[in-house]
């Protein structure tokens, strides 16, 4: 995995989450990633100080394996350093405020004119076209704007998705998009420009409720941890206060649930519950039965019943549960404050344990990169 993109150079004028997600995954795959930070650093360094009491969880997660170069791009000499780096790069990424990269003289079209093989990626809130193109956008704002908030939460109100899902969606979308012209460039020798936005990345994920509404006139109701169109499919608290979420997908599973989990086989043939549609119509009565059965035993015992009945389930895990989850894969990453154990990426290759470069201190590579650029300039002058 760490060798697949070896030999590629990525220059990223980045901040926050979406662009660092993209560049971190390219670094994981072996690319050299030069992270260009303002002199005071990527502001994500200060989102929190919860890792070792010093570093941001966001920054540690998304910046392993990169080189940190501090530049003030309003200064001619620093802009010249960036221009020299981009001239020899394979991929240029930026997610500054709308229009900012153009105003400081690094419009992607101009960069590609100087370096035709360059793949440029601009990540923004709303994209490069349309009436919202000049608006700033942050994750929670886009959750609301794209309609995600309207279908997330419960009957008492809307809720934020608990992680930066719009930023992550944009970073993942950008990663998928970058790989396509990398392959195409091997045939044509030409780079491409990629426009990714938080709004459009999330809007793509919203296609099911969008299509249901536009073509079926249905807007999914907010159901909390219950499925809107399948019952029972939701979370129920056990006697110890811990919840388990389970799903019934067919009538065989429904009968098994009643007999082996609820220990009330007669419920399976109750006329109110003999089909999924009937159970959805009578969800309140159904929930009363399920709640009572689950409240009588602790979670471990209920999980044992669900497993014996071959019913799909998931514990509603706290962060404490996640930290000790037996299915976790972890990796160790060096940081300026010491080693950090992170949850591993979702994909592994050939069952190998991935290894990653360290998270850089602010400006850790500035002197070396400046010297490298100066040496290249002398070489070209000779």
N, C-alpha and C positions, 0 to 999 in steps of 0.2 A: 504494500500500500504506500509506504513512504517513498518509493522510487518511481511511481508511475508518472509523475509530473516533474521529475528531476530534470534540471536544465532549463526550465521555464522561469522567467522572472516576472513577478507581479509587483506593480507599484500601486499603492492604495492610499489615497487621501481620504481618510475615513474617520468616522466617529460613531459613537453609540453602539447599535446592535446589528442592523441589517447588513451593511457592507463588511464589518468585521466578521460576521458569520460566514459570508462568502469567502473572504480571503483566508480565514482560519482553516476552512476545509481544503482550500488549494494548498496551504502550507502543510496540512496533514498528509496530503498526497505527494509531497516532495518538492513542490515549487518553492523557489526563493521568494519570500514576501517582504517587501520593504514597506513598513507602515509609516506613513508621513503624518506626524502629529504637530499641532501648533506648539509653540514654546512652552505653554502651560500644560500641554498634554491633552489627549482625548478626554473629554469630560466624563466619559464612562469610568475613568479611573476613580472618580469621586462619587459614583452612585451610592456606594456604601463602603464601609471599612471593616467588613465582617470576616474576611479571610485572614486568619492570624492577627486580627485586630488592626490590620494595616491596608489590606487591598480589597478591591471591589470584586464581588462574586461574578458580576457580569464580565469584568475585564479579564479575570483569570480564565473564565470559560472560553472566551472568544479570541484570545490573542496569543495562544501558544505558538511557538515555532516561527515567530516573526522577528524582524529587525526593526527597532524603533529609531526613526530619524526625525529630529526636531527641525522644522523649517518655518520661518516667517515669510510666507509667500508674497508679502507686500514689499519685501526687500529684493532688489534686483539680483544680488549674489545668491540668495537662497532660491529664487525662482529659476536661476540658471542651473543650480544643482538638480532640481526636479526635472527640468527640461532635458538635461543630459541623461538622467535615469530613464525617463520615458522613451527617449530615442532608441535605447537598446532593450526595451522591455517587450514582453509578449502580451501582457494584459495590464490595462490601466483601469482602476476602479475609483469612483468618487461618490460620496453621498453628502456633500455640503448642502447648505440651504439653496433653494431654487435660484438659479442664475449665477451663483457665486463663483463656480469654477470658470465660467465664461468671462466674468468680469476681471479675473486675475490672469487671464491670458492662456487658459488651458482648456479651451473648448475641444471636445472630443474630435470634431471634424478636422480641426487644425492639427491635432496630434496625429491623426491617422494620415493626413497628407504628408507629414514628415516621416512617418513610419507605417507604410501600407500594411504590414503584417500585424499591426497592433489590433487587439480586441479591446474595445472600450466599453465600460459598463457604468451607467449612471443610475443610481438608486435615489428615488425621491418619494415624496408623499403621494402625489397624484399623477405623475408622469410628465412628459415633455409637451403634451398637447392638451387641449380642452380648457374649459373656463376655470378650473381649479389648479392649473399647473403652477401658479406662483404662490400657492399657499404652503406654509409650513405644516407639517403633520407629524404627530407622535402616535405611538401605538394605540393608546386608549381612545384618542380622537378618531382614529380610523376604525376601530372596533365599532364605534357608534355610527360613523358616516356610512360604513359598508353594510349596515343592517345586522351585524352579528349581535350587538347588544339587545336588539329587539327579540331575539329568539333564545337568549341566554339568561338564565336566572330561574325564577319560579313564579307562581301566581301572585306573590307579594311584590315583585318588582324585578327590574333588570339587574344584571351583574356583569362585572368585568371578568373575562377569562383570566385565570390566575397567573399566566405567564405572558410574555410579550409576543403574542401569537402573530400579529401583523408583521412585526420586524422579522420574526423567524420565517414566516411564510415568504417574505420578500427575499431574504437571504437564500432560502432553499430554491426559490424560483430562479434567482440569479445564478446559482451554482448549476442548476440544470441547463440554463440558457448558455452559459459559458462553454460547457463541454461540447455543444453542437458546433460552434465555429472553430473550436480547437481541432475537431476532426476534419471539418471542411477546409481549413487552412492548409492541411497537409496535401490537399489536392490542388488548391487554387493559389496558395501563397498569400492570400488576401485576408485581412481581418474583417471584423464586422463591428457595428455599434449595437449595443443592447440597452434598451430602456426598460427599467423595472420600477414599479411603484408599489408602495405598501397597499394602496387602495386596490389596484388591479390584481395583485397577488392574492389578496383576501377575497376579492370579488369572485375569482375563479373557484375558490373553495366554497363559495356561497351558492353555487349553481343549483344544488338540489332544492333548497327552499325557494330560490328565485323561480325555477321552473314550475314548482308546485303552485306558486302564487300566480305567475303570469298565465299559465295554461290551465290550472285547475281551480283558480280562485280561492286557494287555501293558503292561509298564513299559519305556519307551525306555532302552536301555543308554547309558552315557556313552561317546562315541566320539571325544572330542577333536575334531580337524578332519577327521573322516570322517563321512559320512552313515550313519545306522543301517540304512537299508533300500535304499540304492542303491549299486552298486559298478561301476566305480570312481568314487568321488566323495569326494575328499579332497585333502590337501596332501602334496606330495612334494618332498624336497630335491634341488636340482640340484648340479652339480659345484662351483659357487662357494659352496655353503652356503646359498644363498637358495632359498626354497621357492615353489612355485606350486600353487594349488589348482584343480582342474578337475572338471568334471561330465559324465558320460555319461548321456544321457536316453533313448536308443533304440538299436536294433541297428545302424542305419546309422552313427550316431556311433561306436559301438564298433568297427565294421570300419574306419572312417577313422582312429581312434586307433591301432589296431594297425598299419595300413599306413603312415600318414604321420607319426605322432608316435613310437611305440615302434619303428618300422621293423622290425616282426616280424609280417608279415601272417598267418603260420600260427597265431598265438595266437588270432585271431578264431574259428577253427573248433575249437579245443581243446574237447572235450566238457565240461570243467569250467567253461567260460566262455561257453557259447553262449546264455545268457539271463541277465537280471539276477538272477533267483532263484538260478541256479547260481553266478553270480559272488559273490553274498553268502555262499552256503554255503562257497565255497572262497576266501574273502577272503585268507587268509594266503598261499596259493599265488599268487593274482593279484597281491597287493602285492609279492611277491618279483620278479615280472616287471617291474612298473611302476617299482619302486625302482631296479632295475638300469639301466633305460633312462634314467631321469631323472638318475641320478648320473653318467652319461657325458658330459653337456653342461651348459654354464652356463645360467642362467635366461633370459637374453636369447634364446639360440638355441632353447630349449624353447618359449618364448612364441611365437616366429616359427613353429615347427612347429604349435602349437595353433591359431594364427590361420589358417594355410594350410589346416588340416583343418576349420575352422569349429567348433572345440570351445570351449565356454564355459569361461573360466578367470578366475582372479583371482590377482594376485601377493599373497603373504603379506607385507604391507607393515610395515616398522618405522616408528617415529615419524619417523625421518629420511626415509623414503620418503614418508610422508604429507605432511610439511612441504613437500616439493618436487613433490607429485603434479601431473601436468599437467592433471588434470580438476578441480582445486580451483577453487571460487569463494570469494573473500575480500571482507571489508568492513573498513574502518578505523573504529575507535571511539576517541574521545578519553577519556582517563582522567586522574585527578589527577597521575599520573606521566608522562603523555605519550601519544601515539597508540599504539594496539595494533591489529595486524592479526589478525582472527579469521576462522575459517571461516564462510562465509555460511549463513544458514538454508536448509533444504532446499527451500522453496518460493519461487519468484520470480513476480512479477506483470508481465505485458505486457513481459517481457524487460528491465525496468528494473533498474538497479543500485540496491539499497536503500540508504538512508541512515538513520542512527540517531542519537539524542541521546547525550550523553556519560554515562559512568559517574560518579555523584556521589561527592564526598568525604563523609565522615561529617558529617551535620548541615548540609550545604551550603545547604539551603533552609529551615532552621529559622526563622531570623529573618523571612524574607519570608512564610512561611506563617503564623506567629504574628501578624504584622502584618495579613495578609489576613483572618484569623479575627476579630481585634479590630475591624477596620473593618466587617466584616459585622455584628458584634454591635452596634456603634454605630448602624449604619443601621437595624437592626431596632428598636432602642430609640427611635429618632426616629419 
